[in-house]
């Protein structure tokens, strides 16, 4: 951190700086776990530096303790600033993509719920039973590569089949896993044939 000043940045910011710098000293390139890394001010606080990410870098303890309060080279400051801007933009984009993915997942789960609950038990008019944590199963199928159109098809297949009500969810899950297996086999064939 250059000199005697104490760093007033949060643990989260330290983590992000170390991650941004690939857990390597920006001065000498040494990497963890071979060296102990700290988060260092490029422009020391004693010389007017701030705790802004554009002024923070990962540094090994040797480089950090040897730097003291001497002004850094302009090239390093420029590189760190550019990295910090790229990192901040990438983090914003990642957060936006995660939000879109959550919105898409929530919408798809609502669509799935609507498709499943269309089917009623004839005698009582109640919804065909499914396991209490059905959303986790549907998310798992989706994560395994099965799109919701295929899941809707699995619902149709299940509901056309004559069986006990309590067996329908398990049967649906079996249909979904068979669809995933078929997709995996197709993907493997494509790889084997050089299409992927």
ABEGO torsion letter per residue (X at the ends): XEEABBBABBAAAAAAAAAAAGGBBAAAGBBOAABBBBBBBABBAAAGBBABAAABBBBBAAAAAAAEBBBBBAAAAAAAAAAAAAAAAAAAAAAAAAAAAAAAAAAAAAAAAAAAAABBBAAAGBBBBBBAAAAAAAAAAAAAGBBAAAAAAAAAAAAABBBBAAAAAAAAAAAAAAAAAAAAAAAAAAAAAGAX
